[in-house]
């Protein structure tokens, strides 16, 4: 739900500070990463990435994922 709130209407990509998303979701940071990975596994998200220096979590919706799939992870 928090990821949806941080995705602009009509957009297939999103970005937010991982720490902010964790606080808004009331999750520990590692639990947030597990939750995002689960969203990819369940095909609710196409892929995600965490920029280590900026803490920017970016994601792509399933509709933007390449046909072969995009590797997710840190």
C-alpha positions, 0 to 999 in steps of 0.5 A: 500500500505504501509503495502504491502511495509513492507511485504517481498515477499512470506511472509504471515506476516509483522511487522513495527513500527506503527508510521513509517507506519502512517507517510509513509501513511500520516495518524494520528496514530488513522486513521492508526489503523482504516485503518488496522481494515478496511483491516481486515473487508474487508478480505485484512488482516487476523489479526493484533496486536499492541505491546504497549511497542515497537509500533510494528504493526504486521499483518498476511495475510488472507491466514494464518488466522485460518479457524474460523478467528482470532480476531483482535485489539489492 
